[in-house]
Amino acid sequence: MQGSKKKVASKQKLTKDVPVRKRGHFSVNTRCQPNVILEMVGSLNKPQRDRLHALGFDWVFKFRMNGLRSRELIEYLMDCLDPDSMCLDLGGRGKLPATPDVVHCVLGLQNGHLDPPVVSDTAPLDPIREELGLGKKEKISSSSILDRIKMGGTDDFTMQCILMILFSKLLAPDSSTDMTGNIVNMVSKNLELYKDMALCKFVVDHLRWSADRWKSGKRSTVYGCTALLVVYYLDNLLCKAMISNTDTPRSQFFNSSLIDKIENLTKSTKKDGSTSFGKLNLRCREITCYFVSKEKVKGKVGAASGSTRKRKHIDELAAQEATVARSKEAPHFGGDFPSLHRDEQSRGNVESSPPMHVEDPKDAEAGQPCEPATDAHNDNDAELSNLVDKICTNVEGLVDKICAHVESTPTPAIAPSLAANPSLAIMPIEMEKRRPLANPKYISPFKCVSTEPLWDDTGDNVMEVYKIVCNGQLPDVERTYLIDQMEGAIIWKGDELRNCFSEGGKLTNNIMLFWSTCLIYDDANYRKESIGYRVIIPTSAIEVLNSENHNLAFSFDAAVNIISRECKSFDLPNEKLIFLPMINNDHWTVFYFNFNHKRIDILDSLGHDRDEKALRAMKDRVVGRFLDVLYVMFPKKFTDVRKWKCYPACNQKQVLTNDCGFLAMKYIQLWDGKVFVKKVCPKDGTKYRAEALYYILFHPLNEAKLPAAIERYRPKITKISK
């Protein structure tokens, strides 16, 4: 009878006679309470901490999240979460797949091989009440569980109480604020097994169930680990407040202050008055801790194939990992690298020559074919859906299919000349036809006859100075021959110049920096028609962006500070030609943003021997970080060049060892965005070394007093363009 009365009462509320007040916004309930985790951890004594560590839950001691803050953000993320693909679908900004690897990165949770707990409401609660001293039908509140934990015991039941708090307030919250049969069932297994359980997969599965309920219209309560979604989403947003390091677990960085800061940066109000959290773009995934390489996918699938887990769990793990590897959450760097193995038409005044001795970058492995260019967003869903459907039940076939799908590149034949040594082979790729220029009426910004300083006759003088410096004729090798006051009085002595400029010597970052500074100075003084067209990013900034070349961790804050300082005189959003000279594994390459043709030109002296795979990785890393910095410096003003095609602007091969840096100087000096305004010949490497040395020694920016033996060759500027 009581049940029927309740039904009648609820129906009466919905009759037309009773006015119902509409609420403008319905705030959902969320049972995920990270602050309770912090309260519990703070109450643990050392023996309890030691036992918890032995059980595999040491990650809780790094957990610093003290609140979820805005419930509107949680609603937004639940709206974005697709239960089928388990991706946060952010529309045009990309997708963020929620996988076991992501759970491990965010929480540090164990990702073992044993089956996780089964969600079931069949566990009896009376034994728990009896242990806690509660009445037979009394609710088991979290406060009563915390009181038992604070007694300081290390017995199995106390450990189960700790796990109840972890599961009910963080990993798998359900609709109740009290302990339910579901929670008790989750902690009822042998405690020693938890360190080897696939708890990361458990969290993902529970979130999938929560997303299913949300999509079906049951939106009064959000189940599952919403703390994971909040940290994962905010951590992938490109902004000044983002954490640039890749340390894990990420939850150790996200306290309420940081959450509020990033949330406010991405929050906006729509015209209809609703709130959105899509104001910020996503970071480049390859430089975050969430990036999963193809090798990692292969290793995980292979490891799963040898375990005793159920077949469906193996299939799901493989599908999830393949989703991460194939997903294009952030805008991917558009183009594939056109292979340099194809004979190309002549490009401007570049002259090719057969190599006598070619320097390869140290430790560079043989290149592999690059993936064909794919759209970052359009075909993702279909590909991933087909992938899951095609996962076979045979474990060996599963591994092959996943790896083949991730690589998605047919294996081409090895070039005949390299067949004898396949380990050193660079796989050729059929290059697409040369793209037509975006602006066929393009006019070079360099209106001078030459891009070199307008010295008087210097041909003989150049070689004479080179002989003095590099052939042991210096009167004093300890004397200072070069001073760069702009970089804080950096000096070069005679023996340092000799080591750098002699045949076989390696061009250093500091010399390239001073040379490029001199070149920009000349643009402002001798080639005034070219001002605002050409910019060379200082190598001091490139070194920070490519910190891995020095075995250092990348710091986004340091990159912003240095690039802001080094490039403050440049109007980067309005420049037409931006050069990024960089050294990686002792080899110089120049990436060049060609805004006239909307492409990235590659200026490199390894010709067909270029390691395309390593080159693409370096470009994705360095160019991606550079664009992230510019987004902070010039919000929505700098063109995002990630999707631009890459174009090999020259196909020549250096002749002498370590000439790459001096050829890079010539490329920067003479490339106007379409052709080289003066012929570049790789056989003239020694001549280019001599010209660069002569140029910086006698440049007005060099404040060193040169010895008489060199000073007598100082040139005179005969003409300055107006």
C-alpha positions in Angstrom: 0.0 0.0 0.0 2.8 2.4 0.8 4.4 1.8 -2.6 1.1 2.7 -4.4 0.8 5.9 -2.3 4.2 7.0 -3.3 3.3 6.6 -6.9 0.2 8.6 -6.5 2.1 11.4 -4.8 4.7 11.6 -7.5 2.0 11.7 -10.2 0.2 14.5 -8.4 3.4 16.6 -8.6 3.3 16.3 -12.3 -0.3 17.4 -12.9 -1.1 20.6 -14.6 -2.8 21.9 -11.5 0.4 22.0 -9.5 2.9 24.6 -10.9 6.5 23.3 -11.2 9.4 25.7 -11.0 12.1 25.0 -13.6 15.7 25.2 -12.5 18.0 27.0 -14.8 20.8 24.4 -14.3 20.6 21.1 -12.6 23.9 20.4 -10.7 24.7 16.8 -10.8 25.9 14.7 -7.8 29.4 13.3 -7.9 30.6 10.7 -5.4 34.3 11.1 -6.3 35.9 12.8 -3.3 39.7 13.2 -3.6 39.8 15.3 -0.4 38.7 12.2 1.6 41.7 10.3 0.2 44.0 13.0 1.4 42.4 12.9 4.8 42.8 9.2 5.1 46.4 9.2 3.9 47.2 11.9 6.4 46.0 9.7 9.3 48.1 6.7 8.4 51.0 5.7 10.7 54.3 4.3 9.4 53.4 0.6 9.8 50.2 1.2 7.9 52.0 3.0 5.1 54.6 0.2 4.9 51.9 -2.5 4.5 50.0 -0.4 2.0 53.2 0.0 0.0 53.7 -3.8 0.1 50.2 -4.3 -1.3 51.0 -2.1 -4.3 49.2 1.0 -3.3 52.2 3.3 -2.8 50.8 5.6 -5.5 48.4 7.1 -2.9 51.3 8.8 -1.1 51.9 11.0 -4.2 48.2 11.9 -4.6 47.8 15.6 -4.0 44.3 16.3 -5.5 42.2 18.0 -2.9 39.0 18.7 -4.8 37.2 18.4 -8.1 36.0 22.1 -8.1 33.4 22.8 -10.8 30.7 20.3 -11.4 30.0 22.0 -14.7 33.4 20.8 -15.9 32.5 17.2 -14.9 29.2 17.5 -16.8 31.1 18.8 -19.9 33.6 15.9 -19.8 30.8 13.3 -19.4 29.1 14.8 -22.4 32.3 14.4 -24.3 33.1 10.9 -23.2 32.0 8.3 -25.8 31.4 4.9 -24.0 32.1 2.9 -27.2 35.5 4.3 -28.1 36.3 5.5 -24.5 37.5 8.8 -26.0 36.9 12.4 -24.9 35.6 13.6 -28.2 36.4 17.3 -28.3 35.1 18.0 -31.7 37.5 20.0 -33.9 40.1 20.1 -31.2 40.7 16.3 -31.4 40.2 13.2 -29.2 41.7 12.1 -25.9 41.4 8.3 -25.5 40.9 7.1 -21.9 43.0 3.9 -21.7 44.6 1.9 -18.9 47.9 3.6 -19.8 46.2 7.0 -19.2 45.0 5.8 -15.8 48.5 4.8 -14.9 49.9 8.1 -16.0 47.4 10.1 -14.0 47.1 8.1 -10.8 50.1 5.8 -10.9 47.7 2.9 -10.3 49.1 -0.6 -10.8 48.4 -2.1 -14.2 49.0 -5.8 -13.6 47.9 -9.0 -15.4 45.3 -10.5 -13.0 41.6 -10.0 -13.4 40.3 -6.9 -11.5 37.5 -7.1 -9.0 34.0 -7.8 -10.3 31.3 -5.2 -9.6 28.5 -7.0 -7.8 26.1 -6.0 -5.1 26.0 -9.5 -3.6 28.6 -9.1 -0.8 27.1 -9.3 2.7 27.4 -6.2 4.8 26.7 -7.7 8.3 30.3 -9.0 8.8 31.5 -5.4 8.2 29.0 -3.9 10.6 30.0 -6.5 13.2 33.7 -5.6 12.9 32.9 -1.9 13.2 30.5 -2.4 16.1 27.5 -1.1 14.2 23.9 -2.1 14.5 22.4 -4.8 12.2 20.7 -2.4 9.8 22.9 0.7 10.5 24.5 2.3 7.4 28.2 1.9 7.0 29.4 5.5 6.6 32.8 6.6 5.5 33.4 8.3 8.8 33.0 4.9 10.6 35.5 3.4 8.2 37.9 6.3 8.8 37.6 5.9 12.5 38.7 2.3 12.3 41.7 3.2 10.1 42.7 5.9 12.6 43.0 3.2 15.3 46.4 2.4 13.6 46.1 -1.3 13.0 47.7 -3.2 10.2 45.4 -6.3 10.2 43.7 -7.4 7.1 40.4 -5.8 8.0 42.0 -2.4 8.5 43.7 -2.7 5.1 40.3 -3.6 3.6 38.9 -0.4 5.2 41.6 1.6 3.5 40.8 0.0 0.2 37.1 0.7 0.7 37.9 4.4 1.0 40.1 4.2 -2.2 37.4 2.5 -4.2 34.4 4.3 -3.0 35.8 7.9 -3.0 38.2 7.7 -6.0 38.5 4.6 -8.2 34.9 3.4 -8.5 32.4 5.6 -6.7 28.7 4.6 -7.0 25.5 6.3 -6.2 25.7 6.1 -2.4 27.9 8.1 0.0 28.0 5.0 2.3 29.6 1.6 1.8 27.6 -0.7 -0.4 27.8 -4.3 -1.4 29.5 -3.2 -4.5 32.4 -1.6 -2.6 32.7 -4.5 -0.2 32.8 -7.0 -3.0 35.7 -5.0 -4.6 37.9 -5.4 -1.6 37.0 -8.9 -0.7 39.8 -10.7 -2.6 43.1 -11.9 -1.2 45.0 -8.7 -0.3 48.2 -10.0 -1.7 46.7 -10.2 -5.2 45.9 -6.5 -5.6 49.5 -5.5 -6.5 49.2 -7.7 -9.7 45.7 -6.7 -10.7 44.7 -4.8 -13.8 43.2 -2.0 -11.7 43.8 0.6 -14.5 41.6 -1.4 -16.8 39.1 -1.7 -13.9 38.9 2.1 -13.7 38.3 2.4 -17.4 35.6 -0.2 -17.4 33.8 1.5 -14.6 34.0 4.8 -16.4 32.5 3.2 -19.5 29.6 1.9 -17.5 29.1 5.4 -16.0 29.3 7.0 -19.5 26.6 4.5 -20.7 24.3 5.6 -17.9 25.0 9.3 -18.7 24.2 8.9 -22.4 21.0 7.0 -21.6 19.7 10.0 -19.8 20.4 9.0 -16.2 22.2 12.2 -15.3 21.4 12.9 -11.7 24.6 11.2 -10.4 28.0 10.8 -12.0 29.6 7.5 -11.3 33.2 6.5 -11.7 36.6 8.2 -11.3 35.8 11.7 -12.5 39.1 12.9 -11.0 40.8 11.0 -13.7 38.9 12.8 -16.4 39.5 16.2 -14.9 43.3 15.8 -14.5 43.6 14.1 -17.9 41.7 16.8 -19.8 43.3 19.9 -18.0 46.7 18.3 -18.3 46.4 18.2 -22.1 45.4 21.8 -22.6 47.9 24.3 -24.1 48.3 27.2 -21.7 50.7 29.1 -19.6 49.7 27.2 -16.4 50.3 23.7 -17.9 52.9 21.3 -16.4 55.6 21.0 -19.0 57.5 18.1 -17.5 56.5 14.4 -18.1 56.7 13.1 -14.5 54.1 10.7 -13.3 51.7 10.4 -11.6 50.1 13.6 -12.9 47.7 13.8 -10.0 50.6 15.0 -7.8 50.6 18.3 -9.6 46.8 19.0 -9.7 45.7 20.7 -6.5 42.6 22.9 -6.4 44.6 26.0 -7.2 46.0 24.7 -10.4 42.6 23.1 -11.4 40.9 26.5 -10.9 43.6 28.3 -12.9 43.4 26.1 -16.0 39.6 25.7 -15.7 39.2 29.5 -15.8 41.5 29.8 -18.8 39.4 27.3 -20.8 36.0 28.3 -19.5 33.7 30.4 -21.7 30.0 31.3 -21.8 28.0 30.7 -24.9 25.4 33.0 -26.4 22.6 30.8 -24.9 24.1 31.3 -21.4 25.5 27.8 -21.1 29.1 27.2 -20.0 31.7 25.6 -22.2 35.2 24.5 -21.4 36.6 24.3 -24.9 38.4 27.6 -25.2 42.0 26.2 -25.2 43.6 24.0 -27.8 45.2 20.6 -27.1 49.0 20.2 -26.5 51.1 18.2 -28.9 50.6 14.7 -27.6 54.1 13.5 -28.6 55.7 15.6 -26.0 53.5 14.5 -23.1 53.6 11.5 -20.8 50.5 10.1 -22.5 52.2 9.4 -25.9 52.4 5.7 -26.7 55.0 4.7 -29.3 54.5 1.8 -31.7 57.2 -0.2 -30.0 55.3 0.1 -26.7 52.1 -1.1 -28.4 53.9 -4.1 -29.7 55.5 -4.9 -26.4 52.2 -4.6 -24.4 50.3 -6.8 -26.9 53.1 -9.3 -26.9 53.2 -9.4 -23.1 49.5 -9.9 -22.9 49.6 -12.8 -25.3 51.7 -14.8 -22.9 49.6 -14.1 -19.8 46.8 -16.1 -18.3 44.2 -13.4 -18.5 40.9 -14.1 -20.3 40.9 -13.7 -24.0 38.5 -10.8 -24.0 40.7 -8.9 -21.7 43.6 -9.4 -24.1 41.5 -8.2 -27.0 40.3 -5.1 -25.2 43.9 -4.2 -24.0 45.2 -4.5 -27.6 42.3 -2.4 -29.0 42.8 0.3 -26.3 46.5 0.5 -27.0 46.0 0.7 -30.7 43.5 3.4 -30.2 46.2 5.5 -28.4 48.8 4.9 -31.1 46.5 5.7 -34.0 44.5 8.5 -32.4 45.2 12.1 -33.5 44.1 14.0 -30.5 46.2 17.0 -31.2 46.6 18.5 -34.7 49.3 16.3 -36.2 52.1 17.8 -38.2 50.5 17.6 -41.6 52.6 16.3 -44.1 54.6 13.3 -44.7 58.2 13.8 -45.7 58.4 13.3 -49.5 61.1 10.7 -50.0 64.4 12.0 -51.1 65.1 8.8 -53.2 63.1 10.1 -56.2 64.9 11.9 -58.9 63.7 15.5 -58.8 63.7 18.5 -61.0 66.5 20.9 -60.4 65.6 23.4 -57.7 66.8 26.9 -58.3 70.6 27.1 -58.3 71.4 23.9 -56.2 74.1 21.8 -57.7 74.4 18.1 -56.9 77.6 16.2 -56.8 78.7 12.7 -56.2 80.0 12.2 -52.6 83.6 11.7 -51.8 83.1 11.3 -48.1 79.7 11.9 -46.5 79.2 12.5 -42.8 76.2 10.7 -41.3 74.8 11.9 -37.9 76.2 9.9 -35.0 74.1 7.1 -33.6 71.5 7.7 -36.3 69.7 4.5 -37.2 68.5 3.6 -40.6 65.5 5.5 -41.7 62.1 3.9 -42.1 59.3 4.9 -44.4 57.0 7.6 -43.0 53.3 7.1 -42.7 51.2 8.5 -45.4 49.6 11.8 -44.6 46.2 11.3 -42.9 43.6 13.7 -41.8 43.9 14.3 -38.1 40.2 14.1 -37.3 38.0 13.0 -40.1 38.7 9.3 -40.5 39.6 8.5 -37.0 36.3 7.0 -35.8 35.9 4.7 -38.7 39.4 3.5 -38.5 39.2 2.8 -34.8 35.8 1.1 -35.1 37.1 -1.1 -37.9 40.1 -1.9 -35.8 38.1 -3.2 -32.9 35.8 -5.2 -35.2 38.7 -6.9 -36.9 40.6 -8.0 -33.8 40.9 -11.7 -34.2 40.6 -14.2 -31.3 43.9 -15.9 -32.1 46.6 -14.3 -30.0 49.4 -14.6 -32.6 47.2 -13.1 -35.3 46.1 -10.4 -32.9 49.7 -9.2 -32.4 50.3 -9.1 -36.1 47.1 -7.2 -36.9 47.6 -4.6 -34.2 51.2 -3.9 -35.3 50.3 -3.8 -38.9 47.4 -1.4 -38.2 49.6 0.9 -36.1 52.4 1.0 -38.7 49.8 1.1 -41.6 52.7 1.2 -44.1 53.5 -1.4 -46.7 57.0 -2.8 -46.7 58.7 -1.6 -49.8 61.6 -3.3 -51.5 65.1 -2.5 -50.4 67.1 -0.5 -52.8 69.5 -2.8 -54.8 72.5 -0.9 -53.7 71.6 -1.6 -50.0 70.4 -5.2 -50.4 73.7 -6.6 -49.2 73.3 -4.8 -45.8 69.6 -4.5 -45.0 70.3 -3.3 -41.5 71.7 0.0 -42.9 69.0 0.4 -45.6 66.8 3.4 -45.9 63.5 2.2 -47.2 62.5 4.2 -50.3 59.0 5.7 -50.5 57.3 6.7 -53.7 57.3 10.5 -53.6 54.2 12.4 -54.6 54.5 14.6 -57.6 56.0 18.0 -56.8 53.3 20.3 -55.5 52.7 23.4 -57.6 53.8 26.6 -55.9 51.0 28.2 -53.9 51.9 31.6 -55.3 53.3 31.3 -58.9 53.8 35.1 -59.1 56.0 35.0 -56.1 58.7 37.7 -56.1 61.7 37.3 -53.9 62.0 39.8 -51.0 65.7 40.0 -51.6 66.0 42.9 -54.1 69.7 43.3 -53.8 72.1 41.7 -56.4 73.6 39.6 -53.6 72.6 38.6 -50.1 76.2 38.8 -49.0 77.7 42.0 -47.4 78.7 44.5 -50.0 82.4 44.3 -49.4 85.0 45.4 -51.9 87.1 42.7 -53.7 87.6 40.0 -51.1 88.1 36.8 -53.0 91.9 36.5 -52.4 91.7 38.1 -49.0 89.2 35.5 -47.7 91.5 32.6 -48.4 94.5 34.4 -47.0 92.8 35.0 -43.7 91.6 31.4 -43.7 95.2 30.1 -44.1 96.4 32.3 -41.3 93.8 31.0 -38.9 93.6 27.4 -39.9 97.1 26.5 -41.1 99.0 27.3 -38.0 100.1 30.8 -38.9 98.3 32.6 -36.0 100.7 34.7 -34.0 99.0 33.9 -30.7 96.4 31.1 -30.4 95.5 32.2 -26.9 94.5 35.7 -28.1 90.9 36.6 -28.4 89.8 36.9 -32.0 86.0 37.1 -31.7 83.8 38.8 -29.1 80.0 38.8 -29.0 78.9 41.4 -26.5 75.2 40.8 -27.4 75.4 37.4 -25.8 77.1 38.5 -22.7 80.7 38.9 -23.9 81.2 35.4 -25.4 84.7 35.1 -26.6 86.6 32.8 -29.0 90.3 32.3 -29.0 92.4 31.5 -31.9 92.7 27.7 -31.3 88.9 27.5 -30.9 88.3 29.2 -34.2 90.9 26.9 -35.8 89.2 23.8 -34.4 85.8 24.9 -35.7 86.7 26.2 -39.2 89.5 23.8 -40.3 88.5 21.1 -42.7 86.6 18.4 -40.7 85.9 20.8 -37.8 82.4 21.0 -36.4 80.3 24.1 -36.4 79.2 25.0 -32.9 75.9 26.5 -31.7 77.6 29.7 -30.6 79.3 30.3 -33.9 76.0 29.7 -35.7 74.3 32.1 -33.3 76.8 34.9 -33.9 76.8 34.4 -37.6 73.0 34.5 -37.8 72.9 37.6 -35.6 75.3 39.3 -38.1 73.2 38.3 -41.0 70.0 39.8 -39.5 72.1 42.9 -38.7 73.1 43.2 -42.4 69.4 42.8 -43.4 68.6 45.9 -41.4 71.6 47.9 -42.6 72.5 46.7 -46.1 69.3 45.1 -47.4 66.6 47.3 -46.1 64.2 46.1 -48.7 64.3 42.7 -47.0 63.5 43.9 -43.5 60.5 42.0 -42.1 60.8 39.1 -44.5 63.6 36.9 -43.0 64.0 35.8 -39.4 66.5 33.3 -38.0 65.5 31.9 -34.7 68.6 32.0 -32.4 70.2 28.6 -31.7 70.2 29.4 -28.0 66.4 29.1 -28.3 66.6 26.0 -30.5 68.8 24.3 -27.9 66.1 24.6 -25.3 63.5 23.2 -27.7 65.7 20.3 -28.6 67.0 19.6 -25.1 67.1 15.9 -25.7 70.2 16.4 -27.9 72.0 17.4 -24.7 70.3 14.6 -22.6 68.3 17.2 -20.7 64.6 17.3 -19.8 62.5 19.8 -21.7 61.2 22.8 -19.7 58.3 24.6 -21.3 58.7 27.6 -18.9 62.4 27.9 -19.8 61.5 27.8 -23.5 58.9 30.6 -23.2 61.4 32.7 -21.2 64.3 32.3 -23.6 62.3 32.6 -26.8 60.5 35.7 -25.5 63.9 37.3 -24.7 65.8 36.2 -27.8 63.0 37.0 -30.3 61.6 40.2 -28.7 62.8 42.3 -31.7 61.0 40.1 -34.2 57.5 40.5 -35.4 57.0 36.7 -35.7 53.3 36.7 -36.6 54.0 38.8 -39.7 57.3 37.4 -40.9 57.4 35.7 -44.3 60.5 33.5 -43.9 61.4 31.9 -40.5 64.5 29.7 -40.3 65.1 27.2 -37.5 68.7 26.0 -37.7 69.3 23.1 -35.4 71.9 20.5 -34.6 71.0 16.9 -33.7 73.5 14.1 -33.2 76.2 16.4 -34.6 74.3 17.1 -37.9 72.9 20.5 -38.9 69.4 20.7 -40.5 67.3 23.8 -41.2 63.5 23.9 -41.0 62.0 26.9 -42.7 58.5 28.2 -42.4 57.6 29.3 -45.9 54.5 31.5 -45.5 54.5 32.5 -49.1 53.8 28.9 -50.2 52.3 27.6 -46.9 54.8 24.7 -46.4 57.8 23.8 -44.3 61.0 23.7 -46.4 63.8 21.3 -45.3 67.3 22.5 -46.0 69.7 19.5 -45.3 72.9 18.3 -46.9 72.6 14.5 -46.5 70.6 14.1 -49.8 69.2 10.6 -50.2 71.0 9.3 -47.2 68.8 11.4 -44.9 67.2 9.5 -42.1 63.6 10.4 -42.8 62.2 8.8 -39.6 64.7 10.6 -37.3 64.1 13.8 -39.3 60.3 13.6 -38.8 60.7 12.9 -35.1 62.9 15.9 -34.7 60.6 18.1 -36.6 57.5 17.0 -34.7 59.4 17.5 -31.4 61.1 20.8 -32.0 58.6 22.5 -34.3 55.8 21.4 -32.1 57.3 22.9 -29.0 58.2 26.1 -30.9 54.5 26.5 -31.9 53.3 25.8 -28.4 55.6 28.6 -27.1 54.4 31.0 -29.9 50.8 30.2 -29.0 51.5 31.4 -25.4 53.4 34.5 -26.7 50.9 35.4 -29.5 47.5 33.8 -28.6 45.6 33.2 -31.9 47.9 35.4 -33.9 50.6 33.0 -35.2 49.6 30.7 -38.0 49.6 27.0 -36.9 51.9 25.3 -39.5 51.4 21.8 -38.1 49.4 20.6 -41.1 51.7 22.2 -43.7 53.4 19.8 -46.1 57.2 19.3 -45.8 59.2 20.1 -48.9 62.9 19.1 -49.4 64.2 22.3 -50.8 67.5 20.8 -51.8 68.6 17.3 -52.7 72.4 17.7 -52.6 74.9 15.7 -50.5 77.8 17.2 -48.6 81.2 16.1 -49.8 83.6 16.7 -46.9 83.2 15.6 -43.3 81.2 18.0 -41.0 80.4 20.4 -43.8 76.7 20.2 -42.9 76.8 23.3 -40.7 78.6 25.6 -43.2 76.3 24.4 -46.0 73.3 25.2 -43.6 74.7 28.7 -43.4 74.7 29.0 -47.2 71.2 27.6 -47.4 69.9 30.2 -44.9 71.8 33.0 -46.6 70.7 32.3 -50.2 67.3 30.6 -50.0 64.6 33.1 -50.8 61.6 30.7 -50.5 61.6 29.6 -54.1 65.1 29.3 -55.3 68.7 29.8 -54.2 69.6 33.3 -55.4 73.2 32.1 -55.9 74.5 28.6 -56.7 75.3 26.4 -53.7 77.9 23.7 -54.5 78.7 21.0 -51.9 82.2 20.6 -53.3 83.0 24.2 -52.1 82.7 23.3 -48.4 86.2 24.6 -47.6 85.5 27.9 -49.5 82.3 28.3 -47.5 84.2 27.8 -44.2 86.6 30.5 -45.3 83.9 32.9 -46.2 82.0 32.4 -42.9 85.2 32.9 -40.9 86.1 36.1 -42.8 82.5 37.4 -42.5 82.3 37.1 -38.7 85.9 38.2 -38.0 85.5 41.5 -39.8 81.8 42.1 -39.0 81.0 45.3 -37.1 79.5 43.2 -34.3 82.9 41.6 -33.6 84.4 43.9 -30.9 87.7 42.0 -30.7 90.9 43.9 -31.7 92.5 41.7 -34.4 96.3 41.3 -34.8 98.0 43.2 -37.5 98.5 40.0 -39.6 94.8 39.7 -40.0 93.7 43.3 -39.7 95.5 44.2 -42.9 92.8 42.2 -44.8 89.9 44.1 -43.4 87.4 44.9 -46.2 85.6 48.2 -46.9 81.9 48.5 -47.5 81.6 50.2 -50.9 77.8 50.5 -51.2 74.8 50.4 -48.9 71.3 49.9 -50.4 68.7 52.5 -49.6 
